[in-house]
Amino acid sequence: MSTVTCPECEAEVNLTEGTEVGEIIVCSDCGVDLEVTSVDPAAVQLAPMEQEDWGE
C-alpha cells in the first residue's frame, strides 16, 4: 500500500492495492476528490470538476 499527501489539506491518504492511474479517490480528511496520476511512485492531483451542462 502506498501513501500520498492530499494537495488540499496535506493529510496522508492511503492508496489501496490495485489502485490504477486515472482512478478517483476521496481524501478521508477533507473529502476532496483526488485523481491518481501515478502509482509508481504514488502521486495524486485534485480531480477536475465535472461541469454540469444543465441540458444545454
Contacts in CASP RR format, 6 or more apart in sequence:
PFRMAT RR
TARGET T0000
AUTHOR 0000-0000-0000
METHOD contacts of the structure
MODEL  1
MSTVTCPECEAEVNLTEGTEVGEIIVCSDCGVDLEVTSVDPAAVQLAPME
QEDWGE
1 14 0 8 1.000
1 15 0 8 1.000
1 16 0 8 1.000
1 17 0 8 1.000
2 14 0 8 1.000
2 15 0 8 1.000
2 19 0 8 1.000
2 39 0 8 1.000
2 41 0 8 1.000
2 42 0 8 1.000
3 12 0 8 1.000
3 13 0 8 1.000
3 14 0 8 1.000
3 15 0 8 1.000
3 42 0 8 1.000
4 12 0 8 1.000
4 13 0 8 1.000
4 15 0 8 1.000
4 34 0 8 1.000
4 42 0 8 1.000
4 43 0 8 1.000
4 44 0 8 1.000
5 11 0 8 1.000
5 12 0 8 1.000
5 13 0 8 1.000
6 12 0 8 1.000
6 13 0 8 1.000
6 27 0 8 1.000
6 29 0 8 1.000
6 30 0 8 1.000
6 32 0 8 1.000
6 34 0 8 1.000
6 44 0 8 1.000
7 34 0 8 1.000
7 44 0 8 1.000
7 45 0 8 1.000
7 46 0 8 1.000
8 27 0 8 1.000
8 30 0 8 1.000
8 32 0 8 1.000
8 46 0 8 1.000
9 27 0 8 1.000
9 29 0 8 1.000
9 30 0 8 1.000
9 32 0 8 1.000
11 27 0 8 1.000
11 28 0 8 1.000
11 29 0 8 1.000
11 30 0 8 1.000
13 25 0 8 1.000
13 27 0 8 1.000
13 28 0 8 1.000
13 29 0 8 1.000
13 34 0 8 1.000
13 44 0 8 1.000
15 25 0 8 1.000
15 36 0 8 1.000
15 39 0 8 1.000
15 42 0 8 1.000
19 25 0 8 1.000
19 36 0 8 1.000
19 39 0 8 1.000
20 36 0 8 1.000
20 39 0 8 1.000
21 36 0 8 1.000
21 37 0 8 1.000
21 38 0 8 1.000
21 39 0 8 1.000
22 35 0 8 1.000
22 36 0 8 1.000
22 37 0 8 1.000
23 35 0 8 1.000
23 36 0 8 1.000
24 33 0 8 1.000
24 34 0 8 1.000
24 35 0 8 1.000
24 36 0 8 1.000
24 47 0 8 1.000
25 33 0 8 1.000
25 34 0 8 1.000
25 36 0 8 1.000
25 44 0 8 1.000
26 32 0 8 1.000
26 33 0 8 1.000
26 34 0 8 1.000
27 34 0 8 1.000
32 46 0 8 1.000
32 47 0 8 1.000
33 46 0 8 1.000
33 47 0 8 1.000
34 44 0 8 1.000
34 45 0 8 1.000
34 46 0 8 1.000
34 47 0 8 1.000
35 44 0 8 1.000
35 45 0 8 1.000
35 46 0 8 1.000
35 47 0 8 1.000
35 48 0 8 1.000
36 42 0 8 1.000
36 43 0 8 1.000
36 44 0 8 1.000
37 43 0 8 1.000
37 44 0 8 1.000
37 45 0 8 1.000
END
